[in-house]
Structures are given as structure tokens and as C-alpha cells.
Amino acid sequence: MLEISRLILFLPVVFLAGCQSGVTHYIAPEVTGRVLAADTHQPLSGATVQRGGSNQGNAFQPPKGGQVLIQYDGVRTDADGKFVLQSKSVIALFRSPGWWSAPVMVSYSGYETFQTNYTGDNVVTNTSDGPPLVDAGDILLHPLAK
């Protein structure tokens, strides 16, 4: 009897591992690009690029514990101003979740924050072998008015 219960517990693991393409769905694309100063066109090293916007979530309720755990701080640009926001995927057995938009926010000290929303129209590659990819190109940040 113990062997049967182990088998029952083990079968879903084998199923999920063997059927990865059927149950894993992308809910956010990979976003790549470069952040530059609008006035000088020089790369901004260390700019923060993150998913979502400043109005994310419910302003009247604090985030729940699980929401805090899965929040993503984003990435920083390298010396050339380049960044890669990794795609996000989930395992869904009965529904096929997808993504309709990918809000992205870019910030850097002394510059205006840039916010945009990428959609499926912005995807440059969308194959079954990998994540959907959005090439944001050059993002120009404008200096704050003095």
C-alpha cells in the first residue's frame, strides 16, 4: 500500500517534467534595450528597469505576504546602458494564461522616469522554443528641469 501512495505522489512530478511545453506559459516577455541620456545620448549605467508602474497594486490596501515575496525589484543597466528583463512563466494545468501587455518603468537619479507598455505588437521573436522577446531599442531619459 505504501508503494502505491508513493507512486501516486510521484506521477504528477513525472507528468509536469515531461509535459513542460504544454503546461508552462509565458506571462511576461523578455525585454531588452539600452538606456541613454536624451541630451547627450550617453549610456546611463546603473539605471533601474522594472516591470510594472508606479500605480501597481491597490493603493488602499497594503500588499499581502505572497505578493511581497514575488515582487521583482528589476535590473540595473550595465556600463553601456544595456539591460535584459527576464521573461516570466507559470505552470498552468487547466487554463492557458498569457500576457496582453508588459508595463515597464525606467528610472535614474536626476532624470525623469520613463514608463511604457509593450504589447504583442512589440514582440520581435515568439517561437515555441523560447520566450517572447521585446526589443525596446534605445530608451531616452530626459534630465529633470532645474
CORHU-V736782 format. One line per field, one symbol per residue. phi: phi as a letter, one per 20 degrees, with the letter a starting at -180 (. if undefined). psi: psi as a letter, one per 40 degrees, with the letter a starting at -180 (. if undefined). A space follows every 50 residues. Layout:
# CORHU-V736782
phi->???
psi->???
This chain:
# CORHU-V736782
phi->.ffffffffegfffffffdgfedecfdbffccrbdcfffdlefdfnfecb fncfdfnefecfffgffffefdfncdfefenebceffcccecedddfbcd bcfccccbgncffdcbcecgfefecbdfebffcdefmededefffe
psi->ddddddddddddddddddfdddehhhehihhiahhihddefiigheihhi iaaefhaheehiiidddddeiheaiiiadeeiihhiiiiihhddigiaid ighhhhihheiihhhihiaddehdhgieeaiihhheahhhhhiii.
